[in-house]
Each structure stands twice: as C-alpha cells, then as structure tokens.
Amino acid sequence: MTNGVDVRTAAAEFDRTGLADVESAAEDERKQVLSQFPLEEWAELPLERYALGQGAPPGSGPTYCRLMEFGTPHLGSIKGGSAAKHIMYHHNSGEWRLAAPLRGMDPQDAWTELRGQFVRAFEAVGAGDFEALDDLEVLRCGPTLVTKSLATYFPQHFLPVYATEHMRTFVTLLGGEAQAGVPAARTNRQLRELVRSREEFEGWTGQEVMRFLYKYFNPRQRTIWKVAAGERGRLWDECRDGGFICVGWDELGDLGQYQSDTELQQALDAHWPRSSGGSLTLARRLLAFRDLEAGDRIVANRGMDEVLATGRVDGSYRYDPDRAEFHHVVPVVWDPSHAQKLPKPQHGWRSTFAKVDPSLFARLAARDAGSDSAPGVDPAQAAASIALPEDVQAVLDALERKGQVILHGPPGTGKTRLALGAALALDGRADVLGADAGQRAEAQAEMLHGDRVRMVTFHPSYGYEDFVEGFKPDLSATGPGLTLALADGLFHDLCGRAAAHPDQTFLLVVDEINRGDLPRIFGELITLLELDKRNLPVTLPVSKRRFSVPPNVRIVGTMNTADRSISHLDAAVRRRFAFLPVGPDPDAVSGTVGPLDLAAFFESLNSRIARHLDADHQIGHAYLLRDGEPIATEEDLAAAFHHEIIPLLEDYCLGRAELLHSILGRLVDADTGRPLHMPPQDLTDALATEFTSGVPGPDA
C-alpha cells in the first residue's frame, strides 16, 4: 500500500545515515554464514547440518536452516509460517516432511537431490547463468529460503527481499510488470534491475533499498491483536519487564512445525478432546500469533475492560521450553502509558486472542493513562494513520485488480456491511468504520445520498431497462393514453456521472446480486466490465446511443451462497468478477451467556452444519448479535435460537428429522424429531453441555 506517498518523494525523505550499524550487523551475519557453510563445502554438506528438527550434537552449531531463519535477522527476515519453507525438515512426530517433488523418497536420497539443486544454483549464479535457476524445480518449493541463500552468497546479484508476493508488489510499484508463475529468484532479479534503473536509488545498497521499501510501502496487511498476559493478566509484570508476550497451550510444542490450521486443529483435538470437534478458530489464532512480524501492533489486557499497555512487535515468535509455563513467546516493546480502563467491556476480549479494530486502537494510543486524550493528538488523525480493517482492504485490493467483486458466504456473515464499509473507505469516510452503529449508519445514509455511491438490490423482476436503459411510462405527460419515454437506468446514470469526474471513483453496491438474472440485467455491458475494455464504446440496442463504462467505476455485489452457489452463475459473469468469501466470524460473538461460551457454541454448531450439510449453509455471526454486540442474556439467546436459528435449520433440513438430530443432538426430541423448547436458563445449560464441553478455557 502506498498510502498516497510517491516513491521519488519518499526516497528523498528517507534517512540513510542511520543505517551504518544495521549494514555492519548484516555483513557480520553474512560472514558467519559463509564461515560455517562455505560454498565449496556444500557438495558434501550432511543432512544433519542442514535441516530443522534434529537433535544436533553438542558444539555442532546451528543447522543451516536455523541459522538462516533465526540467526541472521539483519540480512532480512524469513521468520513466520511453518517449517515447510525449508523444503525438508524433521517433524516432532518423528517423520520427515518433504516438499512435493521429494515425497516418497528416502530422507537421505531426498537430501542428495535437494543439496544437488542448491549446488547447481550456486554454480549457475557464480557463472552468471541466471536462467538456469528456472530449471531447479525442487528449489521452487522454498522460495524464501532459496532467495535469501542466493542474496547471502551473492549480494551483488540479489536484493534482501524474499517473500514472492512482496517482490511482485514492489515490482509493480516501481513501474514493472510482475510475472506470475516464475521462480522467486527471477522476480528478485527483476526488482533489482528496476531499482538500478531509477536515479533516486543511485548509490544505494541492497539493505537500504529493502528497508526503504518496507518502511514506506509494506504490502503486508497488519491485523492488530489483543493478547492476554495469562489469566487476569497474572503474567503481565513478567511480560512487561522482559519485553515479550507469551501464551500457553505448551503441549503443542513449537508452532513452527504446523503447516496448516487443520494440522494444528488436530493437535488441539488430541490434547483437549471436545465433544463437537476441534477448535479451528483457536488454531488460526495461534498461527496468527506465531506469524506476528516486527512492527505489528498488539494490546495487552486484563479482563474485558482494562488495557495494560499497547506494544510493537520487536522480533519473531520462538518456542522457549526452558520457561516454566507459557512457552510460546513473541518479543514486544511495550508502551504502558496507554494503560487505561475502558468505558464499556469489550466482549470479544474474553479469550486470549481477539482482533482490535484499527479505530479503537487509535483511540487507545491517543490517550495517556488517567486523561481523556494525549496533548496534541487528534483521535481522527490517529485513526487515519492506522491501516484499514483487513477485510475492507481486501475488497479494495480486489476492486483495484479486477474492477468488480462479489462477496459471497452464508447468511448473516456481514456481506452487506462489508460492502458498505468498502464504499465508505472509497468515499473518504474510513474514519467511521470503527464508530458505533448510529454514527456508521448516519455516514452511510449521507454517502448514499451523494453522487459517487449507489446501492440497489437485485430481484427476479429487475431488468435491463432498470439497469441500463429502456422505455418507461412518462408520468409527466398529459393527454389520453399511456406515453412512454426513454429513461436511463441506474448504472447508465452512474457511468455518466463518473465520465464527468474522471478523477473520482464511483461505486455501485448490488445487494443479493445472485437473485437477479445477471445476463439479462447487464446485457452487452458485461463485456465492458473488464478493465482493459473500459471506455470501449458500444451502441445500445434500445436507443442506438453510444455508451462506454468509464475506468473509474467499480461494482461490489453480495451473494448468499445458501440460496445459490457460485458455480450456478453465468460463466461470463464469473470471469469478470473477483470472488471474496465472507465466512462466519467467531471473534464477532466472543462472550458468555451464563455457562455458555458463545464463540465456542457458534463454532461447534457451524462445524456440525458443515459436516452434515455443507459450508454454504453455516449460520453467520449476525444471528448472535444485538445492536452490533454479542448476545448477553439468556432471554436474547433463547429468542435467537428458537425464532431464528431453529427455523433456518429446519428449512435447510427439509423435514429430515435425522439430519436435524445430527446437527442439534440432544436438543431434538428423539421420539418426535422436533426441537425441544425449554426455559432460557435451561436452554443455556443445554447448549453448553451439547456444544462446548471440553473446550480449552479463555484466559483474558
């Protein structure tokens, strides 16, 4: 994201004078690699000196993979994610995990092949034959490690930027065309040539270029996390004084060994069996914690209404078995001056992990302890300095890339809210995305009464004449009989205004887009939606007028997949839209109702629905919200369950009592096949027993 900063301007502002120590540290680390793993010894390098996960003999030093991931931070980070980045490693289960081209091979044979490809890569670069790197298929399975290796041994030929998507983003930023499907080393070389071609980078080192790009144009979307320092903050003093944050679930071992959320979920199931399946949400949160990067922002809390400090991540995750407890550790620089009591509880903060809205974080960071606001800090300005919410940014990125996007998912997942959130961001009202429901609704109403954003709901009778043009009754005409007049449709009108203001972005939000007959509604304009066909004129069949879709028009549609799957859409429509899934969010309903952990119930219920029906028929978090907050009373929960959730599930099950029983278990009468009705307090106890027994407890 450029945040509106021009590369040339940012380069002029960048202070290169303070990087001497960093450059020196990076060179020391490079010499360490060359000393411990000389190029000339790679051909005979044993597997035990390369791979992670082995019990190395005392005094042997770190393996190559450990040194590159954990021992050379100044050369550029490849931390985070799983150990799969190293192409082969020894898993704590005792088995060797091998990349796809090596699977089925004996570990020593696999290592011989992998080592041989490393050697051929080093020889090719040494001879200046960079194209030979394209043929080394096994190395393509570890792009970050391989690119860092090449940049370490041959810094004159490669930049210290290793993540493939980051390199592609920087290539586009500097005016190049990122090529899909090419090896990371080729993209790195392309980026290096672009840097060398720009006069503002004349005389810059690779370290300077890398740090400049990440400072001003970091492509990573940063989610702000709240992380509890033990139950009721009991470990806070240790975390604050030691400069870190830590979490439990020690029995899982090093989180770096898990390649996916499903694999980690299975490990959670093994250690904490549940009656309703594993906690996929907890697995995803633990992986997000593992993948925190330097510069990420977090909040330490005690309970649901107290901030202990805000912090900036200062390194990467490590597993520390020498600690007495809470072995999963991330280094943090803390700012306790932001400690404060919140005016109302944050119900989502009951669990160890929770996402923090950027605008809320801005308000926290704009306040000193014991005062309403920090002197000279404008909360609105602070909010503007925080990145957009991750889901909103994803929509904007898809619109920039494709021009139009469809948000699809089960009912109640907030698709329309997200679409309007993206509209607010495009309309320059991102400051209200984290505001209360009233302020946000007021801002949305103002936006829809303006000129740049329009909203429509498709339905079976909506047609081309409503959307593009057609003859309609002229209500102003006098005289006998019906008079028809040519009228512009909604989209035609929006395109006309967009053409008159090419420097502004115009947006159409189409709710329930799949309920309309899309080929009939769009007609010949479906071709013009492609970005490379914008401003291409066509003759409209009704009026014979010339018409084109301006390049500054965007479309966001919402689609309920419980009604109709993506596969049922017209192929021409599918090809011209990006599709972003909007799924159920347990974070949104984090809280308790009596003995019931609401998020755990929500997750377990959806796990059963997905298993017995499919993922498209899960329920959205909106069913368990009231006024934007998680349900908090037994009465509200009973009303939502009996009057909204049960009718929806009965409709999905189409009268099949056994299917409803598979989903609701003991909440269905075994004799009649009908859901049980019980008082609110009894229902809460029954839901807790049926859906959440065995769930690892929260520790906010």
Disulfide bonds with the S-S distance in Angstrom:
none
